[in-house]
């Protein structure tokens, strides 16, 4: 019999299989994104019932199979059960899980993505920031982790680091006003929006949710991230459709 593998991670998604089983997608530090089957997890007295739900964070014991894993147990560190009572916070949480599932891959080092999910769920439950800002932070940082962050620290053309206020979605880069005159899709940005983007891209994960912006900057940041993310996400997110309806 094969030895069990202990992985640290978070359940991204769960779906029923057959009469009593579950299929779960877990983002792990050690193996990246994996699919595992929890046998009997839908039986009332199953020890796997509570540990095979979205948001569950902890250590999971799995056995490797030919095409997937089998979940046999877990040492849960956080259930995030209180998110279920937070409206619309829980829907943002499900969207973040779905986005993480979209970008993560099996076999990759997903430590940064896992850490981002953990601090983001805690940011939702604290309730100190506008959920719209939390969404912007999560989206831009997810893109950054996956190597697709926009160039926001110096002018794409001349290299200056001062007075950068013109963005090009086509180039995924910022320009100074002078060089911005030559690009085909100039998008004027307020300096505070550029600073917010820089902070999200470069700050330590544990400090990501330590700032706020005014309504004007948040509106501009939202528009920018909606357009930018559209370039990299081909899938129509089910949870995002729910959030759009709730606006």
N, C-alpha and C positions, 0 to 999 in steps of 0.2 A: 504494500500500500504506500502511496506517495506521501511524503511529509507535507504538512500544512504550511502555507506561506502566510506570514503576518504582514499586513500592509496598513499604513496610515492613510486615511482619506475621508471623503465625504460622498454620500449617496446623491447623485445628480438626478436620477430618474428611477421610477419603479413601475412595472406593469404586470397585470395578472397573466399567468400561464396555466392552462389547464384548470382544474377545479380547486387546487390548493397551493400551487406554487407561485413564485414571483420571479420576474426577470429584473435585475437591478443593474444600473450603470454607476460605477464608482470611480471617482477621480482619486488616484493614489499618488503618493510621493515616489514610491518604488517602481511601479509598473506603468505609470501614466493612466490613461482611461481604460478600464476593463469592464467587461460584461460578465455578470455572475448570476447563477440560478440559485434561488433560495427555496429548497425543497420543503414543502409543507408550511411555508411562511404565512399562509392565509388561514391556517387552522387557529382556532381561538386560543389554545394553550401553547402554541409554538413559541419557543424562545427567539425565533427569528422574526416574529411578527413586528415587533417594535423597532428592530434594528435595520429593517429593510425598507425604510421610508425615506423620501427626499429630505434633505437637510441634515440627516444624522451624520455626526462627525466623530471619528474615533479610530480604533484599531480593528481591522477585520481579518478573520481567519478564513482563508480560501484554499481550495485545492485546484490545481491546474488540470484542465482537460484538453481535449484535442482542439476545440474551437472556442471554448469559453472556460469560465471558472465556476466552482461550486462554493457557495457561501455556507460555512458551517458554524460560525459564531462571531461575536463581536464584543469588544470592550468599549462601550460608548462613553465619550467624554462630553458630548453636547448633543442634545436632541433638537434644540431650537424650537421647542413646542410653543413657546409664547408668540412666535411669528404668526401662527395660525389665527390668533386673536387680533392681529394688527391689520386693519384695512385702510388703505390698499397695500400696505407694506409687504404682506405675504405674496402678493402678485408680482411685485418687483423682485422678491426673492426667487420665485419660480422662473422669472425671466432671466435672472443672472445665472441660475443653474443651467437653463437651456442654452444660453450663450456660451457658457463654459464647456458644455458638452459639444457644441458645434466646433469650437476652436481646438480643443484638446485631442490628443492622439494616444493610441496605445504605444508603449515603449518609450515615450518621451519623458524627460524630466519635467514634471508638472508641479514642482514645489512652489513656484511663484504664483501659479494660478490657484493652487489650493490655499495658500496663505491669503491671497486676495479675497477668495470666497469667504474665508473665516472672518476676516476683519470687516468685510462688507455686511455680512449678516448681523454682526454685532453693532454696526453703525445703524442699521435699520431699527434694531430693538432699542437702541438708546434714544432715538427720536430727536436728536439735536440738529439734524440737517434736513433741508428740504429733500424729499425723496427724488425729485427731479435732478438735483445736484448729485445725489448718490449714484443715480443712474449714469449721469455724464462721466463721473469719475470712474465708475466700473467699466464703462464701454471704452474709454480712452486708454485706461491702464491695461485692459485685456488686449487691445490692439497693439499696445507697446510690448507686452510680454511676447506676442506672436511676431515681433519684428517688423511691424507695419506702422510704427508711429510717424506722424508728420514731422518734418524738420521745422522746429519752432525756435531755435536758439541763435540762428544767424541768417542773414539774407542769403538766399539760394544763389544769387547772382554775384554780388560784390563782397559778401562775407561779413559785412558790418553787423554788430550786435546791438546797435542803437536804433530806436524809433522804427520798430518792425510792426507794421500795421496793415499790410496787404497780404492776404492768403490766396494761394492757388490750389484749388481742389485737384486740378489736373496734375500738378507737380507734387502734390502733398508737401507743400513747403511755404514758408513765409518769406516775404520780400520787404525791403525798405520802400518808402513812397516813390523814390526816384526809379528804382529798378522795376517797381510794380507797374510803371507806365507801359512797359514792354510786353507784359504777359496778356494772354487772351481771355483769362477768366478772373480778373481782379475781384477779391472779396474783402472789402474793408473790415477790419476788426478793431475793437477798442483795445488799448494797451492792457487793461485789466483782464480781458479775455485771453490774450496771449500769455500773460503771467500765470493765469489759472491753468492753461494747458501745459506750460512748462513745469509747474508744480506737480501736476498729476503724472506727467511722464517721468520725472526724475526723483521725486521724494521717496523716502523709505516707505515700505508698505504700511508699517504701523502708524505712520503719520499722515496717511492719505486723507483721512476724514477729519482733519483738524482745521479746516477753514470754511468760510462761507463767502458768498458773493451777493451783490444786490440783484434785484429782479431783472434789470436791463442786461447785465452780464450773463445771468443764468439763461435768459431767452436767447441771447446770441450764442452761448455755448451749446445750448440744445440744438439750435439750427445747424451749427457747424458739425456736431457729432452725428446728427441724423443723416446729413449728406455724406459725411466721411464714412460712416459705418455701412451705408448703402453700397459702397464700392467693394466692400470685403465680405459681406454676408449675402450669399445668394439664396439661402433658405428663408422662407417666410415663417418667422417665429410665431407659434401659436399663442404663447404667453404675451407677446408684444401686441397682438391683435386685441387681447383682453384689456391691456393697459390703455390702448388707444380708445377703446369704447368707454372706458371709465373717465376719460378727460372731460 
